[in-house]
Amino acid sequence: MTSRRLTLCTLAAMALLGSTSMASAQGADAWPSRPVKLIVPYAAGGYADTRARLIADSLGKALGQPVVIDNRGGAGGVTGTDAIAKANDGHTFGFGSPGPLVTNPMLMKKMPYDARTAFKPIILIEQAPLFLTTALNQPFKNVQELLAYAKSKPGELTFGSSGVGGAHHLSGELLAYQTQTELTHVPYKGGSLAATDLMGGHLAMMFEMGYSALPSIKAGKINALAVSSKKRLSVLPNVPTLDEAGVKGFESYNWLGMIAPASTPDAVIAKLNKAVNDALKNDAALRQMIEGSGGMIVGGTPAAYGKYIEAERAKWGPVIKKANISLD
């Protein structure tokens, strides 16, 4: 090939690459071209749904298109999360939480999607710590007294949850795992039923999320011995962390993030990430909803959310194996 032909070929290739890059950029700029759907893998009115609706409002303003919520509950969040994985219209995304993305694949023999490859992380929105709460009729008034009681009477202390494999349940198993104590799990069909039995003194203890536990704690109907976050929360500053109370390194959260089907272009991921980060910084109603119920606003990059999910998998695997938990 002559040098003149080589030069012409090189110039043609550069022009093609340039036009392709420009087309990609224009495509990202033009997105979204129609309404955006956000799948919430849980029923309307719950923890994830209330946050999702405020985020949808902010996203609609930022993206210039309506953002609609599609609630698809069932199978502990797996049904809706599967719908996110299989969406292929370029305008459907959703919310990710510990069960469908981390723990359910460890608890269930068959999953309709591969949680490691079916999604791209967009952003971690919130970490929601849990309060270690106890019934008023129990003799222990702090964490060390509770642990001493548990060690002296293995298996006698009961802790309730909203069901097998959820954040309430696994937090209790993590406490037993880290302190080498034996606690007896009592699963309920919903957290409110367990909370009612705790207030009635039929359960000894329970890990509860702030939005449901705070009214009962402040009304003096249950005791709050500790919180599962790394730092104390401003909503109850006098309640120590479990780490401060002697269970070193203890951290447990329910959390909520946004995820996309694996086929989603990175430019779209970046656009959504920026819009949600802006909402977390500037939407006063969203911030109040999260922080007022004891949650912690996170934000950050897609890569940071991806690393967090992997760290959660490494953390909960040994706990689930030790407690021999299964959903099958």
N, C-alpha and C positions, 0 to 999 in steps of 0.2 A: 504494500500500500504506500502511495506517495505521501510526502509530508503534507501536501495540499489537501489530499483526500482525508488524511488522518485529522487534520485541523477542522475540516468541515464536519466530520463525524463527531468529533469532540464537542463542537459548538452545537450541533443538533441534539446531542445527548443532554447537554447542559440546559438547552431550551426546554426539552421535554421534562426534565426534572423540575425546572423552575415552574413550568405550567402546572405540573402535578401538585407541587407544594402550594402554589397559589390556589388551586382548586380546593385542596384540603382546608386551607385557611379560610377560604370563602365559605366552604361547607360548615365549618365550625362557627363562623360569624353568623350564618343564616339560621343555625339551630337555636331554639326549636322553631319548626315551621308550623306546628299545630299544638293543641293542648298536651300537657305533660301529665302522665298518670303516676301516682305514688302508691304502691301497694303496702298496706299495713297488715302484717300477718296475724292480727289479733282483732277482736271484736271492737266495735265502736264504744267510745266512752272510757276506755281504760288508759293506763299509763302511756303506752306508745301512741295511741290514737290522739290523745289531747295535744301532745307535742307535735305530732305530724301535721295537724290542722293549722297550727300557728306557723310552722315552717312552710307549709304549702302557700299560705297567704303572702309571706315574704318572698318566696320564690316566684310567685306569679308576678309580683311587681318588678322583680329584678330581671326576669326572663321575657316579659312582655307577652306572655301567653297564660291562659288559665292553667292552674295546677289542681288536679282533682284527686281526692283520696278514694282508694278502693280497698275496703276492709275485707280481708279473706282469712278469717280465723279457722282454726282446726289443727289437730295433731301437734299441739304445742308450738305452733308457729310454722311448722314444716309445710303445710298446704300453701300458704301465701308465699313463703320463701321459694317454693318450687315454681310458683307462677312468675316470680321475678327472674329466676334462672332461665326460664323458657321464653321470656318476652323477646321478641325480635323486631319490634317496630321502631326502635331507636328513640322512643319517647316514653318508655315505661321503666321505672326504677322502683326502689322500695327501701324498707327499713330493715336493718339487721340487728339481731340481739343474740345473747349468749346461747340460748337453746338451739335455734335452727343452725347457727354457724359454728358452734363449738361443742356443746355437750350432747345434743341429740345424736350426732353421728357416732358418739361413743356409747350411747345408751340403746340405740336401735340397730338391729342387724341389717335391715334394709332401709336405704334412704333413696328418694327419687332423684337426688342430685348429689354431685360431689362437692362438698362445701369448700374444698381447697381450690377447685378449678372453675366452678360455675359462675363466680362473681369477681367483680373488681371493687375494691373498697373506694368509697368516695370521701367519707368523713366520719369521725367519731364525734357524736353530738354531745352526749352526756354520760357521766358515770353516776349511778345512783347507789350510794351506800345504804346499808341496812342497819337498823338498830337491834341490838340484842335486848329483847324485852322479856320481862318475867311477870308472873302473876303475883298479886299482892299477898297471897297466902303462903308464899314460899319463904323459907327461913333465911335465905342468903340475900344480902343487900349489895354485894359487889361481885366482880368476876372471880376473884380469888376464893371467896367463900363458895361460890357456885361450883368451881372446879374441885375444891376440897370435898364438897358434898358428892359430886359425881364420882370421884375416885373412891369414896368410902362406900358408895352404894351403886355399883356398876349396873347400868341399864335402867335404873329407876327413874331418872329424869327424862321426861317426855318433851319433845319439841315438835311443834306443829308446822305445817307448810301448806301452800296452795296446791301441792301435788308433787309427785315424784320427779326429780330431776331439775326443778326450777331453782332460782337463786335462793329462795328461802330454805329449801331443803339442803342444797349443796353448801350453803354457809354453815349450817349446823354440822354437816359431815366434815367440813374443813376444820371446825373448832375441835371436834372429836379427834380428827387426824393429827392436828398439831399438838394437842395436849395429851394424847394417848389415853383418852377417856372413852367410856361407852355410854352413848346417849341413844334413846329410843325415838325413832322418827314416827310421827303420826301424820300421814298425808290426808288432806281434805280436798273436796271438790270446790276449791276456791279459797283465796286468802281471807275473805271476810268471815267465813265459817270458822276458820281456825282462830282468828282474832277474837271472835265472840266467845269461844271456849277458853281462850287465854284470860279474858276479862272475868269469866265466870269461875276461874280457878281450876278448870278441868285439864289444863295443860300447864306444865311448869314454865316453859319458855318458848320463845319463837324469835326468829330473825324476821323483822318487818321493814319494808321500805318506808321512807319518811312520809310520803303523801298519805299513806294509810295509818301509820303509827302515831304521827305527831299529835293529832287531836286527842287521842286516848292518853298519851303521855302527859300532855299539858293539863288534861282534866284530872290527872291523878288516878286513872283507872288501871294503869299498869306501870311497872317500873322500867326505866331505861338504864341498863347497867353499862353499856358501851356502844360505840358505833364502829362499823367495819371499815371506815376510811383510814387513810394514812394520817390525816390531820383532823382535828375537831371541826365541827360544823357550826356556823354562826347561828343557825336556828336553835341549837341547844348547846351553847358553849361550855356548859358545866359537865356535859357527858364526855367521859374520856374515850379515847380510841382503845380498841382491844390490845393494840401494841403497848400503849401506856399502862394498860391494866395488867400487863404481864405476859400476854400471848404475843411474843415477839415476832414481828414480820407479818402479822395477820392483816390481810386485805381481802375484801370481797365486795363485788359490785354487781348489781344489774346494770346493764348499759344499753345504749341505743345509738346506732349509727345509720348511715345511708349507704346502700350498695347498688351496684348496677350489674346487668348481665355481662358476662365475660367479653362479649363481642363489642361492647361500647367503646368508641374511639376515645383515646386519652384526652383529646381536646374538649370533648363533651364532659368528661370526668372533671377536668380542670375548671370548666365553666360552672358546673354544679357546686364544686368544692368552694369556689370563691363566693358564690351566692349564699351558701349556707354559713360560711364563716362570717360574712357580712351580717347575716340575720342574727347570729349568736352575739355579735358585738353591739348591734344597733337596735334590735327589736326588744323594747322594754318589757312588753307583755310576755314574750318568750323567756327572757332572762328571769323574770319574776316567777313564772311557772316552775322553772327548773330549780332555781336557788331557794325559792320560798317553800318548796317541799323537801328540802334537804339534798337536792341534787347538785352536781358539780359540772359546770359548763366546760367542755374540752376544746373542740375545734381542732385545727391543724391540717396536716397534709394527708392525701390518700395513702402515702407510704407509711406514715406513722400509724394510721388505723390498721393497715395490713400487719404491721409488726405487733400491734397490740393483740390482734386476733390470734396470731401465732403464739404469743406469750400466754394467752388464756388457755390455749390447747395444751401447752406444756404443763401448766399449773394444775388443771382440773383432771387430767388423765390419771395420775396416781391416786387422787382422792376417790374418784369413781371406782377404780379397780379395787382399792382397799375396802371400800364399803360394799362392793359387789352389787352395784345398782344397775338395773336394767328396766327398759320400758317395754320389752317384748314378753 
